[in-house]
Amino acid sequence: MLIPARMSEAEEQRWVTVMLDKLAAQESRRALGDTELAERAQRLSAQYFDGRARPASVRWVTNQNTRWGSCTPSEGSIRLSHRLQGMPEYVVDYVLCHELAHLLVPGHGPRFWRLLEAYPKTERARGYLEGVVAAERLPRVPAVHDG
């Protein structure tokens, strides 16, 4: 966020708060609820897996900070990390497809990856997620404050 150097520290704090509130409101409007997420998973299953992947539940979770998603095939449950909320739709769709594919093939062997090739943006989404992980590992540069 760029802030004019002429702002006082109090004005700067107020401006940052206003902008963060706006950003949070945008994110919450864009984020799908669990019901919409489950509906989206059904559409993706129909489109890419002939409807064979049938999750019993699909929901957002906040306890996955090292994975983008997880699946328990025996229960038919899919969980997506809340960190995906606000990312491009094709990225969320890729993670959903990845987890849907696990309902059909549990491991990450060649059969699994062949199945996932049905989703046309697999490589693009994987690249995006790899970029996010790489950016998270970069050292934080402290902000320079003039004034």
Biotite code that builds the C-alpha atoms (Angstrom):
import biotite.structure as struc

atoms = struc.array([
    struc.Atom([0.000, 0.000, 0.000], chain_id="A", res_id=1, res_name="MET", atom_name="CA", element="C"),
    struc.Atom([1.369, 3.406, -0.944], chain_id="A", res_id=2, res_name="LEU", atom_name="CA", element="C"),
    struc.Atom([0.861, 6.251, 1.515], chain_id="A", res_id=3, res_name="ILE", atom_name="CA", element="C"),
    struc.Atom([1.801, 9.876, 0.885], chain_id="A", res_id=4, res_name="PRO", atom_name="CA", element="C"),
    struc.Atom([4.819, 10.949, 2.948], chain_id="A", res_id=5, res_name="ALA", atom_name="CA", element="C"),
    struc.Atom([2.980, 14.085, 4.114], chain_id="A", res_id=6, res_name="ARG", atom_name="CA", element="C"),
    struc.Atom([0.478, 12.047, 6.186], chain_id="A", res_id=7, res_name="MET", atom_name="CA", element="C"),
    struc.Atom([0.895, 12.084, 9.931], chain_id="A", res_id=8, res_name="SER", atom_name="CA", element="C"),
    struc.Atom([1.305, 8.787, 11.728], chain_id="A", res_id=9, res_name="GLU", atom_name="CA", element="C"),
    struc.Atom([-2.308, 9.008, 12.987], chain_id="A", res_id=10, res_name="ALA", atom_name="CA", element="C"),
    struc.Atom([-3.614, 9.666, 9.449], chain_id="A", res_id=11, res_name="GLU", atom_name="CA", element="C"),
    struc.Atom([-1.509, 6.808, 8.153], chain_id="A", res_id=12, res_name="GLU", atom_name="CA", element="C"),
    struc.Atom([-2.940, 4.418, 10.758], chain_id="A", res_id=13, res_name="GLN", atom_name="CA", element="C"),
    struc.Atom([-6.509, 5.523, 9.965], chain_id="A", res_id=14, res_name="ARG", atom_name="CA", element="C"),
    struc.Atom([-5.926, 5.106, 6.220], chain_id="A", res_id=15, res_name="TRP", atom_name="CA", element="C"),
    struc.Atom([-4.407, 1.632, 6.648], chain_id="A", res_id=16, res_name="VAL", atom_name="CA", element="C"),
    struc.Atom([-7.366, 0.587, 8.825], chain_id="A", res_id=17, res_name="THR", atom_name="CA", element="C"),
    struc.Atom([-9.894, 1.897, 6.269], chain_id="A", res_id=18, res_name="VAL", atom_name="CA", element="C"),
    struc.Atom([-8.130, 0.124, 3.378], chain_id="A", res_id=19, res_name="MET", atom_name="CA", element="C"),
    struc.Atom([-7.778, -3.170, 5.268], chain_id="A", res_id=20, res_name="LEU", atom_name="CA", element="C"),
    struc.Atom([-11.483, -3.045, 6.151], chain_id="A", res_id=21, res_name="ASP", atom_name="CA", element="C"),
    struc.Atom([-12.352, -2.486, 2.477], chain_id="A", res_id=22, res_name="LYS", atom_name="CA", element="C"),
    struc.Atom([-10.111, -5.362, 1.432], chain_id="A", res_id=23, res_name="LEU", atom_name="CA", element="C"),
    struc.Atom([-11.637, -7.694, 4.037], chain_id="A", res_id=24, res_name="ALA", atom_name="CA", element="C"),
    struc.Atom([-15.143, -6.778, 2.833], chain_id="A", res_id=25, res_name="ALA", atom_name="CA", element="C"),
    struc.Atom([-14.163, -7.574, -0.762], chain_id="A", res_id=26, res_name="GLN", atom_name="CA", element="C"),
    struc.Atom([-12.655, -10.897, 0.271], chain_id="A", res_id=27, res_name="GLU", atom_name="CA", element="C"),
    struc.Atom([-15.743, -11.936, 2.228], chain_id="A", res_id=28, res_name="SER", atom_name="CA", element="C"),
    struc.Atom([-17.996, -11.051, -0.714], chain_id="A", res_id=29, res_name="ARG", atom_name="CA", element="C"),
    struc.Atom([-15.837, -13.146, -3.053], chain_id="A", res_id=30, res_name="ARG", atom_name="CA", element="C"),
    struc.Atom([-15.498, -16.136, -0.756], chain_id="A", res_id=31, res_name="ALA", atom_name="CA", element="C"),
    struc.Atom([-17.823, -19.037, -1.327], chain_id="A", res_id=32, res_name="LEU", atom_name="CA", element="C"),
    struc.Atom([-19.724, -20.486, 1.588], chain_id="A", res_id=33, res_name="GLY", atom_name="CA", element="C"),
    struc.Atom([-19.627, -24.235, 2.283], chain_id="A", res_id=34, res_name="ASP", atom_name="CA", element="C"),
    struc.Atom([-22.918, -24.794, 0.425], chain_id="A", res_id=35, res_name="THR", atom_name="CA", element="C"),
    struc.Atom([-21.657, -23.042, -2.713], chain_id="A", res_id=36, res_name="GLU", atom_name="CA", element="C"),
    struc.Atom([-18.356, -24.895, -2.399], chain_id="A", res_id=37, res_name="LEU", atom_name="CA", element="C"),
    struc.Atom([-20.171, -28.251, -2.330], chain_id="A", res_id=38, res_name="ALA", atom_name="CA", element="C"),
    struc.Atom([-22.262, -27.244, -5.358], chain_id="A", res_id=39, res_name="GLU", atom_name="CA", element="C"),
    struc.Atom([-19.116, -26.221, -7.191], chain_id="A", res_id=40, res_name="ARG", atom_name="CA", element="C"),
    struc.Atom([-17.515, -29.589, -6.394], chain_id="A", res_id=41, res_name="ALA", atom_name="CA", element="C"),
    struc.Atom([-20.558, -31.368, -7.844], chain_id="A", res_id=42, res_name="GLN", atom_name="CA", element="C"),
    struc.Atom([-20.325, -29.311, -11.052], chain_id="A", res_id=43, res_name="ARG", atom_name="CA", element="C"),
    struc.Atom([-16.595, -30.016, -11.366], chain_id="A", res_id=44, res_name="LEU", atom_name="CA", element="C"),
    struc.Atom([-17.150, -33.738, -10.772], chain_id="A", res_id=45, res_name="SER", atom_name="CA", element="C"),
    struc.Atom([-19.793, -33.792, -13.509], chain_id="A", res_id=46, res_name="ALA", atom_name="CA", element="C"),
    struc.Atom([-17.607, -31.806, -15.902], chain_id="A", res_id=47, res_name="GLN", atom_name="CA", element="C"),
    struc.Atom([-14.266, -33.567, -15.413], chain_id="A", res_id=48, res_name="TYR", atom_name="CA", element="C"),
    struc.Atom([-14.971, -36.942, -13.782], chain_id="A", res_id=49, res_name="PHE", atom_name="CA", element="C"),
    struc.Atom([-18.326, -37.934, -15.328], chain_id="A", res_id=50, res_name="ASP", atom_name="CA", element="C"),
    struc.Atom([-19.945, -37.369, -11.924], chain_id="A", res_id=51, res_name="GLY", atom_name="CA", element="C"),
    struc.Atom([-18.099, -40.345, -10.417], chain_id="A", res_id=52, res_name="ARG", atom_name="CA", element="C"),
    struc.Atom([-16.481, -38.329, -7.606], chain_id="A", res_id=53, res_name="ALA", atom_name="CA", element="C"),
    struc.Atom([-19.278, -37.844, -5.075], chain_id="A", res_id=54, res_name="ARG", atom_name="CA", element="C"),
    struc.Atom([-18.158, -36.144, -1.881], chain_id="A", res_id=55, res_name="PRO", atom_name="CA", element="C"),
    struc.Atom([-20.349, -36.503, 1.187], chain_id="A", res_id=56, res_name="ALA", atom_name="CA", element="C"),
    struc.Atom([-19.133, -33.113, 2.441], chain_id="A", res_id=57, res_name="SER", atom_name="CA", element="C"),
    struc.Atom([-17.059, -30.206, 1.162], chain_id="A", res_id=58, res_name="VAL", atom_name="CA", element="C"),
    struc.Atom([-16.110, -27.369, 3.481], chain_id="A", res_id=59, res_name="ARG", atom_name="CA", element="C"),
    struc.Atom([-13.626, -24.632, 4.289], chain_id="A", res_id=60, res_name="TRP", atom_name="CA", element="C"),
    struc.Atom([-11.336, -25.175, 7.282], chain_id="A", res_id=61, res_name="VAL", atom_name="CA", element="C"),
    struc.Atom([-8.961, -22.879, 9.130], chain_id="A", res_id=62, res_name="THR", atom_name="CA", element="C"),
    struc.Atom([-6.613, -25.534, 10.528], chain_id="A", res_id=63, res_name="ASN", atom_name="CA", element="C"),
    struc.Atom([-4.712, -26.280, 7.299], chain_id="A", res_id=64, res_name="GLN", atom_name="CA", element="C"),
    struc.Atom([-1.727, -23.991, 7.051], chain_id="A", res_id=65, res_name="ASN", atom_name="CA", element="C"),
    struc.Atom([0.635, -26.292, 5.170], chain_id="A", res_id=66, res_name="THR", atom_name="CA", element="C"),
    struc.Atom([-1.849, -27.928, 2.774], chain_id="A", res_id=67, res_name="ARG", atom_name="CA", element="C"),
    struc.Atom([-4.289, -26.399, 0.324], chain_id="A", res_id=68, res_name="TRP", atom_name="CA", element="C"),
    struc.Atom([-6.799, -29.192, 0.749], chain_id="A", res_id=69, res_name="GLY", atom_name="CA", element="C"),
    struc.Atom([-7.341, -32.669, 2.101], chain_id="A", res_id=70, res_name="SER", atom_name="CA", element="C"),
    struc.Atom([-9.617, -35.582, 1.462], chain_id="A", res_id=71, res_name="CYS", atom_name="CA", element="C"),
    struc.Atom([-10.683, -38.600, 3.488], chain_id="A", res_id=72, res_name="THR", atom_name="CA", element="C"),
    struc.Atom([-11.903, -41.042, 0.812], chain_id="A", res_id=73, res_name="PRO", atom_name="CA", element="C"),
    struc.Atom([-13.405, -43.479, 3.348], chain_id="A", res_id=74, res_name="SER", atom_name="CA", element="C"),
    struc.Atom([-15.709, -40.708, 4.614], chain_id="A", res_id=75, res_name="GLU", atom_name="CA", element="C"),
    struc.Atom([-16.064, -38.874, 1.309], chain_id="A", res_id=76, res_name="GLY", atom_name="CA", element="C"),
    struc.Atom([-15.055, -35.622, 2.994], chain_id="A", res_id=77, res_name="SER", atom_name="CA", element="C"),
    struc.Atom([-13.128, -32.802, 1.345], chain_id="A", res_id=78, res_name="ILE", atom_name="CA", element="C"),
    struc.Atom([-11.669, -29.856, 3.238], chain_id="A", res_id=79, res_name="ARG", atom_name="CA", element="C"),
    struc.Atom([-10.130, -26.767, 1.630], chain_id="A", res_id=80, res_name="LEU", atom_name="CA", element="C"),
    struc.Atom([-7.840, -24.357, 3.426], chain_id="A", res_id=81, res_name="SER", atom_name="CA", element="C"),
    struc.Atom([-9.337, -20.935, 4.080], chain_id="A", res_id=82, res_name="HIS", atom_name="CA", element="C"),
    struc.Atom([-6.091, -19.551, 2.596], chain_id="A", res_id=83, res_name="ARG", atom_name="CA", element="C"),
    struc.Atom([-7.552, -20.309, -0.859], chain_id="A", res_id=84, res_name="LEU", atom_name="CA", element="C"),
    struc.Atom([-10.383, -17.837, -0.328], chain_id="A", res_id=85, res_name="GLN", atom_name="CA", element="C"),
    struc.Atom([-9.894, -14.844, -2.572], chain_id="A", res_id=86, res_name="GLY", atom_name="CA", element="C"),
    struc.Atom([-7.535, -16.688, -4.945], chain_id="A", res_id=87, res_name="MET", atom_name="CA", element="C"),
    struc.Atom([-8.505, -16.950, -8.623], chain_id="A", res_id=88, res_name="PRO", atom_name="CA", element="C"),
    struc.Atom([-11.398, -19.319, -9.344], chain_id="A", res_id=89, res_name="GLU", atom_name="CA", element="C"),
    struc.Atom([-9.276, -21.627, -11.502], chain_id="A", res_id=90, res_name="TYR", atom_name="CA", element="C"),
    struc.Atom([-6.954, -22.191, -8.515], chain_id="A", res_id=91, res_name="VAL", atom_name="CA", element="C"),
    struc.Atom([-9.822, -23.103, -6.158], chain_id="A", res_id=92, res_name="VAL", atom_name="CA", element="C"),
    struc.Atom([-11.274, -25.319, -8.911], chain_id="A", res_id=93, res_name="ASP", atom_name="CA", element="C"),
    struc.Atom([-7.925, -27.071, -9.323], chain_id="A", res_id=94, res_name="TYR", atom_name="CA", element="C"),
    struc.Atom([-7.688, -27.845, -5.590], chain_id="A", res_id=95, res_name="VAL", atom_name="CA", element="C"),
    struc.Atom([-11.290, -29.078, -5.621], chain_id="A", res_id=96, res_name="LEU", atom_name="CA", element="C"),
    struc.Atom([-10.529, -31.283, -8.652], chain_id="A", res_id=97, res_name="CYS", atom_name="CA", element="C"),
    struc.Atom([-7.393, -32.576, -6.937], chain_id="A", res_id=98, res_name="HIS", atom_name="CA", element="C"),
    struc.Atom([-9.386, -33.603, -3.875], chain_id="A", res_id=99, res_name="GLU", atom_name="CA", element="C"),
    struc.Atom([-12.257, -34.985, -5.981], chain_id="A", res_id=100, res_name="LEU", atom_name="CA", element="C"),
    struc.Atom([-9.726, -37.134, -7.847], chain_id="A", res_id=101, res_name="ALA", atom_name="CA", element="C"),
    struc.Atom([-8.648, -38.579, -4.477], chain_id="A", res_id=102, res_name="HIS", atom_name="CA", element="C"),
    struc.Atom([-12.175, -39.913, -4.012], chain_id="A", res_id=103, res_name="LEU", atom_name="CA", element="C"),
    struc.Atom([-11.468, -42.051, -7.087], chain_id="A", res_id=104, res_name="LEU", atom_name="CA", element="C"),
    struc.Atom([-7.719, -42.703, -6.645], chain_id="A", res_id=105, res_name="VAL", atom_name="CA", element="C"),
    struc.Atom([-6.325, -42.344, -3.103], chain_id="A", res_id=106, res_name="PRO", atom_name="CA", element="C"),
    struc.Atom([-2.592, -41.828, -3.771], chain_id="A", res_id=107, res_name="GLY", atom_name="CA", element="C"),
    struc.Atom([-0.516, -39.578, -6.048], chain_id="A", res_id=108, res_name="HIS", atom_name="CA", element="C"),
    struc.Atom([0.543, -42.254, -8.520], chain_id="A", res_id=109, res_name="GLY", atom_name="CA", element="C"),
    struc.Atom([0.429, -42.067, -12.323], chain_id="A", res_id=110, res_name="PRO", atom_name="CA", element="C"),
    struc.Atom([-3.258, -43.054, -12.393], chain_id="A", res_id=111, res_name="ARG", atom_name="CA", element="C"),
    struc.Atom([-4.126, -40.123, -10.141], chain_id="A", res_id=112, res_name="PHE", atom_name="CA", element="C"),
    struc.Atom([-2.240, -37.583, -12.298], chain_id="A", res_id=113, res_name="TRP", atom_name="CA", element="C"),
    struc.Atom([-3.770, -38.983, -15.512], chain_id="A", res_id=114, res_name="ARG", atom_name="CA", element="C"),
    struc.Atom([-7.200, -38.499, -13.981], chain_id="A", res_id=115, res_name="LEU", atom_name="CA", element="C"),
    struc.Atom([-6.369, -34.926, -12.964], chain_id="A", res_id=116, res_name="LEU", atom_name="CA", element="C"),
    struc.Atom([-5.213, -34.091, -16.516], chain_id="A", res_id=117, res_name="GLU", atom_name="CA", element="C"),
    struc.Atom([-8.919, -33.707, -17.323], chain_id="A", res_id=118, res_name="ALA", atom_name="CA", element="C"),
    struc.Atom([-8.820, -30.295, -15.606], chain_id="A", res_id=119, res_name="TYR", atom_name="CA", element="C"),
    struc.Atom([-7.255, -28.017, -18.251], chain_id="A", res_id=120, res_name="PRO", atom_name="CA", element="C"),
    struc.Atom([-5.692, -25.469, -15.879], chain_id="A", res_id=121, res_name="LYS", atom_name="CA", element="C"),
    struc.Atom([-3.847, -27.942, -13.658], chain_id="A", res_id=122, res_name="THR", atom_name="CA", element="C"),
    struc.Atom([-0.331, -26.748, -14.528], chain_id="A", res_id=123, res_name="GLU", atom_name="CA", element="C"),
    struc.Atom([-1.288, -23.072, -14.360], chain_id="A", res_id=124, res_name="ARG", atom_name="CA", element="C"),
    struc.Atom([-2.921, -23.494, -10.935], chain_id="A", res_id=125, res_name="ALA", atom_name="CA", element="C"),
    struc.Atom([0.001, -25.530, -9.598], chain_id="A", res_id=126, res_name="ARG", atom_name="CA", element="C"),
    struc.Atom([2.353, -22.763, -10.759], chain_id="A", res_id=127, res_name="GLY", atom_name="CA", element="C"),
    struc.Atom([0.228, -20.140, -9.026], chain_id="A", res_id=128, res_name="TYR", atom_name="CA", element="C"),
    struc.Atom([0.231, -22.079, -5.746], chain_id="A", res_id=129, res_name="LEU", atom_name="CA", element="C"),
    struc.Atom([3.993, -22.684, -6.004], chain_id="A", res_id=130, res_name="GLU", atom_name="CA", element="C"),
    struc.Atom([4.423, -18.913, -6.429], chain_id="A", res_id=131, res_name="GLY", atom_name="CA", element="C"),
    struc.Atom([2.341, -18.238, -3.329], chain_id="A", res_id=132, res_name="VAL", atom_name="CA", element="C"),
    struc.Atom([4.443, -20.674, -1.296], chain_id="A", res_id=133, res_name="VAL", atom_name="CA", element="C"),
    struc.Atom([7.681, -19.132, -2.620], chain_id="A", res_id=134, res_name="ALA", atom_name="CA", element="C"),
    struc.Atom([6.465, -15.610, -1.805], chain_id="A", res_id=135, res_name="ALA", atom_name="CA", element="C"),
    struc.Atom([5.580, -16.681, 1.739], chain_id="A", res_id=136, res_name="GLU", atom_name="CA", element="C"),
    struc.Atom([9.179, -17.845, 2.236], chain_id="A", res_id=137, res_name="ARG", atom_name="CA", element="C"),
    struc.Atom([10.711, -14.521, 1.169], chain_id="A", res_id=138, res_name="LEU", atom_name="CA", element="C"),
    struc.Atom([12.153, -12.441, 3.966], chain_id="A", res_id=139, res_name="PRO", atom_name="CA", element="C"),
    struc.Atom([9.947, -9.556, 4.996], chain_id="A", res_id=140, res_name="ARG", atom_name="CA", element="C"),
    struc.Atom([11.425, -6.179, 4.191], chain_id="A", res_id=141, res_name="VAL", atom_name="CA", element="C"),
    struc.Atom([10.564, -3.581, 6.828], chain_id="A", res_id=142, res_name="PRO", atom_name="CA", element="C"),
    struc.Atom([8.603, -0.610, 5.536], chain_id="A", res_id=143, res_name="ALA", atom_name="CA", element="C"),
    struc.Atom([10.543, 2.601, 5.159], chain_id="A", res_id=144, res_name="VAL", atom_name="CA", element="C"),
    struc.Atom([8.834, 5.493, 6.904], chain_id="A", res_id=145, res_name="HIS", atom_name="CA", element="C"),
    struc.Atom([9.701, 9.020, 5.819], chain_id="A", res_id=146, res_name="ASP", atom_name="CA", element="C"),
    struc.Atom([8.604, 11.738, 8.050], chain_id="A", res_id=147, res_name="GLY", atom_name="CA", element="C"),
])
